[in-house]
């Protein structure tokens, strides 16, 4: 349960399950602020930069990005402003591209790092499995050796058959390479 404050300032309790369910069906607790723009202002570049930064920060902190984006767009009257001012349109999207560039690159690097760590952990796990098999064999613990060998063989067989099954469209050489 979370305590939240409504518009009147009263503190209420609201369950996380209700919050998640309402966000799925379109309700959101996010509040969108309007970016102030003086119509007599001649510097479209600073306004476009402020608009793009506010847009990126709004959708990054949103529970439901689709609804937050629509609400932000309507409150800031983005279509009206960008359709009537081509220079503002260009500067807004140039600034937006710059604001999105770093988070997108970090997401790509983060994904690659997570995949490499997962791959490293997998190969280390296989290496320790073989080390345990060697330990059981040298100590003479045949029951543990046979059980561990059976589990390892079933796991390798399952991984191999899964790799072959998911790569039916590839050549046999590519299928063998994708096992490892």
BAFI-3210 file (N, C-alpha, C; in Angstrom, 3 decimals, decimal comma, padded with zeros to 6 digits):
// residues 180
n [1|2|3|4|5|6|7|8|9|10|11|12|13|14|15|16|17|18|19|20|21|22|23|24|25|26|27|28|29|30|31|32|33|34|35|36|37|38|39|40|41|42|43|44|45|46|47|48|49|50|51|52|53|54|55|56|57|58|59|60|61|62|63|64|65|66|67|68|69|70|71|72|73|74|75|76|77|78|79|80|81|82|83|84|85|86|87|88|89|90|91|92|93|94|95|96|97|98|99|100|101|102|103|104|105|106|107|108|109|110|111|112|113|114|115|116|117|118|119|120|121|122|123|124|125|126|127|128|129|130|131|132|133|134|135|136|137|138|139|140|141|142|143|144|145|146|147|148|149|150|151|152|153|154|155|156|157|158|159|160|161|162|163|164|165|166|167|168|169|170|171|172|173|174|175|176|177|178|179|180]
n.u [000,831|000,510|000,843|-000,848|-001,369|-004,246|-005,863|-007,063|-005,446|-005,735|-004,640|-004,494|-004,781|-003,420|-003,322|-000,512|-001,090|-003,521|-002,622|-000,827|-002,587|-004,360|-002,657|-002,092|-004,538|-004,774|-005,022|-003,154|-000,781|000,886|001,882|001,754|003,685|003,369|005,471|006,683|006,327|007,091|005,372|006,434|009,042|012,105|014,030|014,059|015,623|016,470|013,999|013,143|015,097|014,535|011,939|012,430|014,111|012,393|010,434|011,856|012,645|010,124|008,987|010,835|010,396|007,899|004,980|003,297|004,212|003,042|000,591|001,539|003,122|001,179|-000,408|001,488|002,087|-000,405|-000,883|001,246|000,714|001,958|001,718|000,426|002,289|004,624|003,768|003,254|005,614|008,416|011,144|011,291|010,342|012,457|014,590|013,608|013,486|016,176|017,354|015,999|016,960|019,614|019,249|018,231|020,238|022,401|021,075|020,132|022,489|023,694|021,872|022,277|024,973|024,744|023,098|024,755|026,855|025,516|024,800|027,336|028,319|026,465|027,039|029,702|029,289|027,819|029,667|031,593|030,106|029,747|032,426|032,964|031,209|032,461|034,790|033,795|032,850|035,329|036,391|034,597|035,149|037,874|037,825|036,361|033,621|031,163|028,342|027,584|029,130|027,990|025,340|025,732|026,970|024,890|022,964|024,399|024,733|022,045|021,394|023,196|022,340|019,694|020,211|021,608|019,712|017,753|019,135|019,511|016,829|015,809|017,213|016,544|016,384|018,957|022,252|023,937|026,509|026,376|024,449|025,848|027,846|026,331|025,640|027,624]
n.v [-001,174|002,208|005,546|008,256|011,608|013,423|015,882|017,640|017,490|015,486|012,557|009,359|005,783|003,562|000,704|-001,112|-002,985|-002,102|000,293|-000,563|-002,002|000,008|001,638|000,022|-000,025|002,564|004,695|007,079|008,253|010,280|013,669|016,302|019,043|022,299|023,711|026,861|029,500|032,475|034,298|036,484|036,089|035,756|033,857|030,852|028,640|028,188|027,724|025,455|023,644|023,550|022,499|019,928|018,763|018,730|017,038|014,588|014,110|013,871|011,549|009,673|009,409|008,348|006,401|005,232|005,476|006,038|007,329|009,460|010,787|011,585|013,273|015,220|016,250|017,352|019,247|021,002|021,924|021,024|020,228|022,400|024,455|023,463|022,984|025,472|026,846|026,432|026,642|026,304|023,705|022,287|022,844|021,781|018,988|018,509|019,085|017,202|014,812|014,992|014,913|012,349|010,737|009,994|008,436|006,299|005,201|004,396|002,463|000,564|-000,161|-001,091|-003,328|-004,944|-005,355|-006,738|-009,070|-010,132|-010,582|-012,488|-014,558|-015,099|-015,971|-018,282|-019,927|-020,156|-021,550|-024,005|-024,794|-025,097|-027,178|-029,297|-029,381|-030,238|-032,759|-033,986|-033,887|-035,580|-037,957|-038,409|-038,681|-040,931|-041,036|-042,443|-042,381|-039,635|-038,706|-040,047|-039,048|-036,263|-036,254|-037,262|-035,216|-033,079|-034,071|-034,221|-031,490|-030,426|-031,811|-030,819|-028,098|-028,257|-029,486|-027,508|-025,382|-026,404|-026,709|-024,081|-022,916|-023,818|-022,750|-022,183|-023,102|-026,306|-025,925|-023,353|-023,874|-025,615|-023,872|-022,025|-023,359|-023,060]
n.w [000,000|-000,784|000,321|-000,907|-002,068|-002,753|-004,935|-003,139|-000,985|000,831|002,437|001,127|000,945|-001,427|-003,353|-004,722|-006,679|-007,741|-008,794|-010,791|-012,437|-013,224|-014,683|-016,825|-018,121|-018,968|-017,156|-015,308|-012,893|-013,316|-013,616|-015,886|-016,828|-018,199|-020,610|-020,433|-022,766|-024,194|-026,519|-027,774|-027,730|-029,407|-029,645|-030,756|-030,492|-027,802|-026,620|-028,040|-027,228|-024,481|-024,599|-025,739|-023,799|-021,603|-022,598|-022,904|-020,224|-019,111|-020,306|-019,485|-016,782|-016,574|-015,709|-017,546|-020,656|-023,155|-022,611|-021,093|-022,986|-024,869|-023,281|-022,562|-025,081|-025,829|-023,765|-024,050|-026,530|-028,881|-031,611|-032,853|-032,456|-033,729|-036,331|-037,364|-037,261|-038,863|-038,346|-035,567|-035,481|-036,785|-034,995|-032,621|-033,145|-033,754|-031,286|-029,742|-030,824|-030,014|-027,240|-026,899|-027,807|-026,025|-023,891|-025,493|-026,531|-024,139|-023,347|-025,327|-024,886|-022,289|-022,655|-024,234|-022,432|-020,383|-021,778|-022,369|-019,780|-018,913|-020,722|-019,999|-017,351|-017,864|-019,253|-017,241|-015,358|-016,669|-016,751|-013,984|-013,478|-014,851|-013,357|-010,891|-011,669|-012,202|-009,616|-008,208|-009,566|-008,992|-006,213|-005,898|-005,589|-006,856|-007,156|-006,952|-009,062|-011,298|-011,180|-011,500|-014,003|-015,579|-015,306|-016,465|-019,081|-019,959|-019,873|-021,790|-024,051|-024,260|-024,730|-027,149|-028,872|-028,786|-029,983|-032,570|-033,340|-033,270|-035,312|-037,871|-040,392|-041,142|-042,434|-041,885|-040,877|-039,745|-037,836|-036,106|-035,228|-033,772|-031,526|-029,703]
ca.u [000,000|001,199|000,069|-000,774|-002,129|-005,084|-005,848|-007,499|-004,418|-006,042|-003,774|-005,249|-003,980|-003,699|-002,514|000,347|-001,761|-004,480|-001,854|-000,329|-003,720|-004,912|-001,704|-002,250|-005,767|-004,744|-004,959|-001,781|-000,655|001,871|001,385|002,533|003,767|003,442|006,698|006,273|006,941|006,593|005,207|007,258|010,436|012,634|015,004|013,395|016,570|016,416|012,680|013,140|015,929|013,781|010,847|012,931|014,594|011,221|009,795|012,657|012,545|008,750|008,741|011,719|009,875|006,474|004,467|002,746|004,828|002,131|-000,352|002,313|003,518|-000,012|-000,798|002,505|001,907|-001,606|-000,755|002,208|000,211|003,130|001,377|000,129|003,525|005,585|003,238|003,255|006,955|009,321|012,436|011,112|010,225|013,806|015,406|013,073|013,910|017,627|017,621|015,471|017,915|020,767|018,865|017,995|021,427|023,143|020,365|020,058|023,809|023,902|021,037|022,921|026,172|024,289|022,620|025,922|027,585|024,737|024,915|028,681|028,409|025,682|027,806|030,836|028,785|027,421|030,861|032,199|029,283|030,087|033,769|032,878|030,565|033,492|035,702|033,124|032,897|036,684|036,528|033,864|035,836|039,134|037,560|035,707|032,196|030,546|026,932|027,550|029,690|026,997|024,212|026,172|027,203|023,574|022,370|025,154|024,414|020,680|021,439|023,874|021,443|018,580|020,727|021,938|018,475|017,115|019,875|019,175|015,415|015,584|017,985|016,247|016,552|020,391|023,010|024,387|027,700|025,911|023,766|026,869|028,520|025,434|025,556|028,626]
ca.v [000,000|003,486|006,717|009,291|012,802|013,835|017,315|018,386|017,366|014,377|011,397|008,126|004,589|002,998|-000,501|-001,178|-003,788|-001,213|001,274|-001,210|-002,334|001,221|002,125|-000,824|000,345|003,933|005,714|007,326|009,198|011,277|015,012|016,941|020,485|023,027|024,471|028,248|030,122|033,820|034,381|037,578|035,642|035,513|032,768|029,547|027,585|027,879|027,151|024,098|022,838|023,349|021,585|018,560|018,263|018,443|015,854|013,404|013,857|013,448|010,158|008,801|009,208|008,028|005,058|004,794|006,450|006,432|008,316|010,639|011,493|012,238|014,373|016,263|016,850|018,191|020,386|021,955|022,314|020,801|020,197|023,773|025,241|022,958|023,065|026,858|027,425|025,412|026,754|025,665|022,282|021,767|022,942|020,845|017,614|018,448|019,017|015,921|013,774|015,111|014,469|010,904|010,016|009,378|007,301|005,160|004,567|003,709|001,263|-000,416|-000,634|-001,864|-004,619|-005,731|-005,755|-007,780|-010,307|-010,679|-011,107|-013,729|-015,564|-015,458|-016,776|-019,587|-020,735|-020,464|-022,590|-025,264|-025,162|-025,623|-028,494|-030,271|-029,502|-031,090|-034,134|-034,474|-034,090|-036,806|-039,113|-038,670|-039,107|-042,224|-040,900|-042,831|-041,983|-038,195|-038,550|-040,480|-038,112|-034,998|-036,496|-037,375|-033,870|-032,301|-034,587|-033,797|-030,049|-030,203|-032,307|-029,873|-026,879|-028,584|-029,681|-026,198|-024,601|-026,939|-026,458|-022,643|-022,464|-024,705|-022,020|-021,985|-024,272|-027,145|-025,311|-022,265|-024,479|-026,096|-022,706|-021,350|-024,127|-022,499]
ca.w [000,000|-000,839|000,703|-001,924|-001,747|-003,874|-005,227|-001,964|000,036|001,733|002,246|000,959|000,671|-002,736|-003,486|-005,900|-007,704|-008,402|-009,559|-012,003|-013,292|-013,817|-015,686|-018,004|-018,806|-019,446|-016,113|-014,875|-011,790|-013,725|-013,883|-016,935|-016,688|-019,460|-020,788|-020,710|-023,935|-024,477|-027,977|-028,301|-027,660|-030,744|-029,614|-030,838|-030,160|-026,373|-026,344|-028,597|-026,331|-023,248|-024,922|-025,927|-022,522|-020,783|-023,172|-022,560|-018,786|-018,819|-020,669|-018,720|-015,432|-016,682|-015,464|-018,825|-021,556|-024,229|-022,083|-020,693|-024,202|-025,433|-022,408|-022,698|-026,406|-025,858|-022,849|-024,595|-027,843|-029,724|-033,036|-033,309|-032,479|-034,707|-037,696|-037,838|-037,199|-039,393|-037,672|-034,269|-035,791|-037,016|-033,783|-031,627|-033,436|-033,598|-029,854|-029,266|-031,234|-029,121|-025,895|-026,898|-028,256|-024,927|-023,280|-026,399|-026,566|-022,870|-023,348|-026,190|-024,203|-021,141|-023,125|-024,643|-021,222|-019,705|-022,542|-022,179|-018,415|-018,876|-021,451|-019,150|-016,221|-018,380|-019,500|-015,938|-014,747|-017,327|-016,300|-012,614|-013,552|-015,208|-012,214|-009,901|-012,189|-011,970|-008,170|-007,834|-010,153|-008,282|-004,825|-005,935|-005,285|-008,135|-007,231|-007,263|-010,398|-012,289|-011,142|-012,096|-015,427|-016,210|-015,366|-017,454|-020,420|-020,299|-020,133|-023,072|-025,090|-024,389|-025,364|-028,535|-029,648|-028,889|-030,977|-033,895|-033,631|-033,507|-036,462|-038,993|-041,644|-041,399|-042,874|-040,768|-040,312|-038,899|-036,681|-035,173|-034,620|-032,837|-030,278|-028,781]
c.u [000,883|000,278|000,255|-001,647|-002,963|-005,045|-006,219|-006,478|-004,674|-005,151|-004,659|-004,281|-004,398|-002,784|-001,680|-000,315|-002,766|-003,750|-001,359|-001,470|-004,291|-003,962|-001,804|-003,471|-005,842|-004,719|-003,515|-001,780|000,339|001,195|002,319|002,517|003,904|004,748|006,300|007,043|006,280|006,538|006,020|008,734|010,940|013,582|014,285|014,315|016,494|015,068|012,591|013,960|015,190|012,621|011,343|013,427|013,430|010,505|010,534|012,544|011,141|008,537|009,668|011,148|008,423|006,171|003,991|003,197|003,888|001,171|000,378|002,713|002,335|-000,424|000,185|002,319|000,691|-001,481|000,208|001,848|001,314|002,803|001,155|001,416|004,472|005,073|003,251|004,648|007,969|010,681|012,387|011,016|011,609|014,630|014,923|013,574|015,423|017,999|017,146|016,413|019,151|020,462|018,675|019,244|022,141|022,368|020,283|021,398|024,079|023,076|021,678|024,152|025,784|023,810|023,788|026,691|026,840|024,823|026,284|028,867|027,647|026,417|028,996|030,417|028,397|028,634|031,595|031,421|029,592|031,474|033,730|032,156|031,586|034,497|035,083|033,087|034,269|036,906|035,833|034,573|037,097|038,913|036,828|034,228|031,402|029,109|026,815|028,089|028,650|025,794|024,579|026,402|025,874|022,916|023,075|024,843|023,016|020,672|022,092|022,999|020,284|019,034|021,038|020,681|017,724|017,804|019,569|017,741|015,155|016,327|017,781|016,519|018,024|021,039|023,494|025,618|027,307|025,197|024,768|027,579|027,640|025,215|026,487|028,560]
c.v [001,247|004,577|007,761|010,450|013,178|015,356|018,157|018,301|016,242|013,190|010,155|006,979|004,034|001,801|-000,450|-001,958|-002,927|-000,208|000,661|-001,515|-001,088|001,791|001,309|-000,404|001,822|005,001|005,888|008,344|010,299|012,613|015,671|018,440|021,116|023,811|025,873|028,797|031,460|033,974|035,508|037,212|035,293|034,327|031,420|028,418|027,205|027,258|025,716|023,163|022,542|022,377|020,142|017,965|017,907|017,193|014,582|013,099|013,398|011,978|009,203|008,491|008,747|006,594|004,450|005,810|006,917|007,525|009,596|011,451|012,234|013,442|015,531|016,996|017,773|019,398|021,433|022,396|022,171|020,847|021,597|024,586|024,786|023,058|024,485|027,459|026,359|025,452|026,101|024,143|021,661|021,760|021,974|019,429|017,454|018,298|017,683|014,774|013,804|014,617|012,969|010,095|009,306|008,251|006,077|004,453|003,806|002,436|000,174|-001,010|-001,493|-003,241|-005,504|-006,222|-006,861|-009,107|-010,948|-011,252|-012,423|-014,858|-016,037|-016,326|-018,182|-020,477|-021,068|-021,563|-023,953|-025,737|-025,724|-026,962|-029,577|-030,448|-030,386|-032,545|-034,753|-034,761|-035,374|-038,054|-039,447|-039,117|-040,441|-042,181|-041,152|-042,357|-040,496|-037,943|-038,902|-039,521|-036,795|-035,136|-036,606|-036,007|-033,017|-032,768|-034,168|-032,311|-029,746|-030,682|-031,333|-028,595|-027,120|-028,753|-028,368|-025,337|-025,099|-026,597|-024,985|-022,110|-023,377|-024,048|-021,842|-023,276|-025,055|-026,553|-024,194|-022,800|-024,984|-024,935|-022,037|-022,126|-023,508|-021,009]
c.w [000,000|-000,348|-000,391|-001,505|-002,955|-004,010|-004,008|-000,834|001,013|001,402|002,195|000,773|-000,679|-002,934|-004,756|-007,021|-008,457|-009,275|-010,860|-012,958|-013,952|-014,869|-016,964|-018,807|-019,161|-018,389|-015,686|-013,753|-012,122|-013,975|-014,892|-016,708|-018,071|-019,484|-021,226|-021,904|-024,188|-025,995|-028,578|-028,300|-029,052|-030,787|-029,570|-030,400|-028,682|-026,003|-026,856|-027,716|-025,033|-023,458|-025,013|-024,617|-021,601|-021,282|-022,768|-021,068|-018,402|-019,141|-019,926|-017,343|-015,427|-016,282|-016,774|-019,870|-022,658|-023,771|-021,702|-021,912|-024,807|-024,596|-022,528|-024,016|-026,439|-024,939|-023,383|-026,004|-028,900|-031,206|-033,589|-033,443|-033,581|-036,135|-038,240|-037,893|-037,617|-038,709|-036,290|-034,431|-035,950|-035,734|-032,701|-031,899|-033,413|-032,124|-029,271|-029,627|-030,337|-027,721|-025,816|-027,233|-027,110|-024,252|-024,189|-026,506|-025,276|-022,794|-024,190|-025,513|-023,009|-021,540|-023,526|-023,418|-020,485|-020,446|-022,369|-020,781|-018,306|-019,588|-020,632|-017,979|-016,672|-018,606|-018,198|-015,225|-015,361|-016,874|-014,874|-012,569|-013,890|-014,078|-011,119|-010,365|-011,949|-010,490|-007,733|-008,365|-009,362|-006,836|-004,766|-005,587|-006,564|-008,261|-007,604|-008,672|-011,457|-012,343|-011,819|-013,593|-016,179|-016,358|-016,412|-018,871|-020,861|-020,639|-021,479|-024,232|-025,322|-025,094|-026,833|-029,378|-029,801|-029,942|-032,391|-034,283|-033,972|-034,721|-037,663|-040,339|-042,035|-041,899|-041,654|-040,088|-039,339|-037,666|-035,663|-034,490|-033,579|-031,549|-029,240|-028,777]
res [x|x|x|x|x|x|x|x|x|x|x|x|x|x|x|x|x|x|x|x|x|x|x|x|x|x|x|x|x|x|x|x|x|x|x|x|x|x|x|x|x|x|x|x|x|x|x|x|x|x|x|x|x|x|x|x|x|x|x|x|x|x|x|x|x|x|x|x|x|x|x|x|x|x|x|x|x|x|x|x|x|x|x|x|x|x|x|x|x|x|x|x|x|x|x|x|x|x|x|x|x|x|x|x|x|x|x|x|x|x|x|x|x|x|x|x|x|x|x|x|x|x|x|x|x|x|x|x|x|x|x|x|x|x|x|x|x|x|x|x|x|x|x|x|x|x|x|x|x|x|x|x|x|x|x|x|x|x|x|x|x|x|x|x|x|x|x|x|x|x|x|x|x|x|x|x|x|x|x|x]
***
